[in-house]
Amino acid sequence: MRGGTQYGFIISLDTQGSGSAPDPERPGMRERIYRVAEDAFLKAGIGDARLAQEDRGDGILAVVEPRRPEALVGEWAEYLHQNLRQVNRELSRPLRLRAGLGVGPFTPDGNGFSGAAVDLACRIGNCEEAKAVLAGAAAAPLLVAVTDGLYQDVVRHGGRWIEPDHYRRYPVRLKEGERHAWFTVPGRGGPPPEPGTGDGGTDTPREARRRDEAGGFHFGPVTARDSAQVLQGKFGDITFDHRRRTGGSGGAS
């Protein structure tokens, strides 16, 4: 890896809900992350375009030469999406990834590389808003988050497998303060929900993890007071509301 400040496309790839994976499952999870990402690089024709790459345990951080921006934002992201769909057919616990994409200068050193553009790509892909949007899209294996600059320079112009109308601009809370990022969920057929609509867009990280770890089983509030008990929840398309009081009844729908 050459020294001195360079310029490239930043890719930060993280696994949704990886903290709940048992240790025996983690080697297989890591092998699948590399398999789907490497195959996407090769199919998009940018397998030899990486300037730097680091392992992140449950993800990958890479920098790609800025020679074909549409290949990264469009082709690589779509191949990654299709690869995830393929591997998940064999898994009881699906692999779900968040990709943060940005562009800008970075400086390599003996231990990796750094730069504000690197930090921004990592943070928009790992922010609580990105986790919540993917958690709300229960059947989706991938969320792509791009910086506002990358959206304006590349995404909004379209291109091969780039659908500008399938992105939505979100305010995101980062260490540097509030910024804006653009999210898309490949395969959704449209943009993610409006922030604050309740369709996964307002979940906190704790709620997002609970949704992922429950595998689609989500409890509502559980309360007990004297002889009254209330149990509410949702399992797939079934919602139940069991409330037991003296003389009361429960039901399901």
C-alpha positions in Angstrom: 0.0 0.0 0.0 1.5 3.3 -1.1 2.1 6.0 1.5 0.9 9.6 1.4 -2.7 10.9 1.2 -4.8 9.3 -1.6 -8.3 9.6 -2.9 -10.9 6.8 -3.2 -14.3 5.3 -2.6 -14.8 4.2 1.0 -16.8 1.0 1.8 -17.7 0.1 5.3 -19.5 -3.2 5.6 -21.1 -4.2 8.9 -23.3 -7.2 10.0 -26.7 -6.4 11.5 -27.3 -8.1 14.9 -23.8 -9.7 15.0 -23.5 -9.2 18.7 -26.1 -11.9 19.4 -24.4 -14.5 17.3 -23.0 -17.4 19.4 -19.2 -17.9 19.1 -19.5 -21.3 17.2 -21.4 -19.4 14.4 -19.0 -16.5 14.0 -16.4 -18.2 11.8 -19.1 -19.2 9.3 -20.6 -15.8 9.4 -17.2 -14.2 8.6 -16.5 -16.6 5.8 -19.9 -15.7 4.2 -19.3 -11.9 4.6 -16.0 -12.3 2.6 -17.5 -14.6 0.1 -20.5 -12.4 -0.8 -18.3 -9.2 -0.9 -15.4 -10.6 -2.8 -17.7 -12.2 -5.4 -19.5 -8.8 -5.8 -16.2 -7.0 -6.4 -15.2 -9.6 -9.1 -18.6 -9.5 -10.9 -18.6 -5.7 -10.9 -15.2 -5.7 -12.5 -13.4 -3.9 -9.6 -11.8 -6.8 -7.9 -8.3 -5.4 -8.7 -9.3 -1.8 -7.9 -8.9 -1.9 -4.1 -6.3 0.4 -2.7 -6.6 -0.8 0.9 -8.7 -3.2 3.0 -9.0 -4.0 6.7 -10.8 -6.8 8.5 -13.4 -5.5 11.1 -14.4 -8.8 12.7 -18.0 -8.7 11.7 -17.3 -6.6 8.6 -14.9 -5.2 6.1 -13.5 -1.7 5.5 -12.1 -1.1 2.1 -11.0 1.7 -0.3 -11.5 1.4 -4.0 -9.9 3.4 -6.9 -12.3 6.2 -8.0 -12.3 5.0 -11.6 -15.8 3.7 -12.0 -18.2 5.2 -9.4 -21.3 3.6 -11.0 -19.7 0.2 -10.7 -19.5 0.5 -6.9 -22.8 2.3 -6.2 -24.8 0.3 -8.7 -23.3 -3.0 -9.8 -21.3 -3.9 -6.7 -24.3 -3.1 -4.4 -26.7 -5.1 -6.5 -24.4 -8.1 -6.8 -23.9 -8.0 -3.0 -27.7 -8.0 -2.6 -28.2 -11.0 -4.9 -25.3 -12.9 -3.2 -26.9 -12.3 0.2 -30.2 -13.6 -1.1 -28.5 -16.7 -2.4 -26.5 -17.6 0.8 -29.5 -16.9 3.0 -31.6 -19.6 1.4 -29.5 -22.1 3.2 -29.4 -20.3 6.6 -31.9 -20.4 9.5 -30.2 -17.2 10.8 -29.9 -14.9 7.7 -26.9 -12.8 7.1 -27.9 -9.1 6.9 -25.4 -6.3 6.1 -25.2 -2.6 6.1 -22.9 -0.9 3.6 -21.8 2.7 4.2 -20.4 4.3 1.1 -18.4 7.6 0.8 -15.7 9.2 -1.2 -12.7 11.3 -0.2 -9.1 11.4 0.9 -7.5 8.8 3.1 -4.0 8.3 4.5 -2.5 4.8 4.8 0.0 3.9 7.4 1.6 0.8 8.8 -1.6 -0.2 10.7 -4.3 0.6 8.2 -5.7 4.0 7.0 -7.5 7.0 8.3 -9.3 10.2 7.3 -12.6 12.1 7.8 -14.1 10.4 4.7 -13.3 7.0 6.2 -15.0 8.0 9.5 -18.1 9.3 7.8 -18.6 6.2 5.7 -18.2 4.0 8.8 -20.6 6.1 10.8 -23.5 6.4 8.4 -23.4 2.7 7.8 -23.3 2.0 11.6 -25.6 4.7 12.9 -28.7 3.9 14.8 -31.0 5.2 12.0 -29.4 2.8 9.5 -29.8 -0.1 12.0 -33.4 0.8 12.6 -34.4 1.1 8.9 -32.9 -2.4 8.1 -34.6 -3.8 11.2 -37.9 -2.5 10.0 -37.4 -4.1 6.5 -37.7 -7.6 8.0 -37.1 -9.6 4.8 -34.3 -7.4 3.4 -30.7 -8.7 3.6 -29.0 -5.3 2.8 -29.1 -1.6 3.5 -26.9 0.8 1.5 -26.1 4.2 3.1 -24.4 6.9 1.0 -23.0 10.2 2.0 -24.8 13.3 0.8 -21.9 14.2 -1.4 -21.8 10.8 -3.1 -25.5 11.0 -3.7 -25.3 14.4 -5.3 -22.2 13.5 -7.4 -23.2 10.0 -8.5 -26.5 8.5 -7.3 -28.9 11.3 -8.4 -27.6 11.0 -12.0 -28.6 7.3 -12.2 -26.7 4.6 -14.1 -26.5 0.8 -14.3 -28.6 -0.5 -11.4 -28.7 2.9 -9.7 -32.2 4.0 -8.9 -32.1 7.5 -7.4 -35.8 7.4 -6.6 -35.2 4.4 -4.3 -33.1 6.4 -1.9 -34.4 8.6 0.9 -32.5 11.4 2.7 -32.3 10.9 6.5 -31.0 13.1 9.2 -28.4 11.1 11.2 -26.9 11.8 14.6 -23.1 11.3 14.5 -20.2 12.1 16.8 -19.6 15.2 14.7 -23.2 16.4 15.1 -26.2 16.0 12.8 -25.5 15.1 9.2 -27.6 13.8 6.3 -27.2 10.5 4.6 -29.2 8.7 1.9 -30.5 5.2 2.5 -31.8 2.5 0.1 -32.9 -1.0 0.8 -32.3 -3.1 -2.4 -35.2 -5.2 -3.5 -37.8 -3.0 -1.8 -38.9 -1.4 -5.1 -39.1 2.1 -3.6 -37.4 4.3 -1.0 -37.4 3.4 2.7 -40.1 4.9 4.9 -40.2 8.6 5.9 -38.3 9.2 9.1 -40.7 9.1 12.0 -43.5 7.2 10.3 -43.2 4.1 12.6 -42.2 1.7 9.7 -38.9 0.9 11.3 -37.6 4.4 10.8 -37.6 5.3 14.5 -36.4 2.2 16.2 -33.5 2.7 18.6 -30.5 0.3 18.3 -31.8 -1.6 21.3 -35.2 -2.1 19.6 -33.5 -3.0 16.3 -31.4 -5.6 18.0 -34.4 -7.0 19.9 -36.3 -7.3 16.6 -33.4 -9.1 14.9 -32.7 -11.4 17.8 -36.3 -12.3 18.2 -36.4 -13.6 14.6 -39.7 -11.8 13.8 -41.3 -12.3 17.2 -41.8 -8.9 18.8 -43.4 -8.4 22.2 -45.4 -5.4 23.0 -45.7 -4.0 26.6 -46.3 -6.5 29.4 -47.8 -5.2 32.6 -49.2 -6.6 35.8 -51.2 -4.8 38.4 -53.1 -6.5 41.2 -55.3 -9.1 39.4 -54.9 -7.5 36.0 -52.4 -8.9 33.4 -51.8 -7.6 29.9 -49.8 -9.4 27.3 -49.5 -8.1 23.8 -47.3 -9.1 20.9 -46.9 -9.9 17.2 -45.7 -13.1 15.6 -45.4 -12.8 11.8 -48.7 -11.6 10.5 -50.5 -12.6 13.8 -51.1 -10.0 16.4 -52.4 -11.1 19.8 -53.7 -9.1 22.7 -54.4 -11.1 25.8 -55.7 -9.0 28.7 -57.0 -10.9 31.8 -58.9 -9.0 34.4 -61.7 -9.9 36.7 -64.6 -10.4 34.3 -62.4 -9.5 31.3 -61.4 -11.4 28.1 -58.6 -11.6 25.6 -58.4 -12.0 21.9 -56.2 -12.5 18.9 -56.2 -11.3 15.3 
